[in-house]
Amino acid sequence: MRAEDLREVIRTQPFRPFAIVAADGARIRVDHPEWILVRSDRSAVVYDQEERLHILDVMLLQRVEVEPPVPAGSPAPEPDGQE
């Protein structure tokens, strides 16, 4: 993955939560654009809901899975998956 591709997902307006999928299959959820920093073309830092810090090699990321948009007027889903 390219750092610019990741930056584009972060800058999307309105922001849509997404998951980063690493080469080993690990998924790291990003619920807010301030929880991720793409520092260079090779590294990104993510702070997750469990207050863990992930330092990632951008070149080793497989893909980004963006959540579908929430229809206007409907309540936003709970970030922990509860209804």
Secondary structure, 3 states (H helix, E strand, C coil): CCHHHHHHHHHCCCCCCEEEEECCCCEEEECCHHHEEECCCCEEEEECCCCCEEEEEHHHEEEEEECCCCCCCCCCCCCCCCC
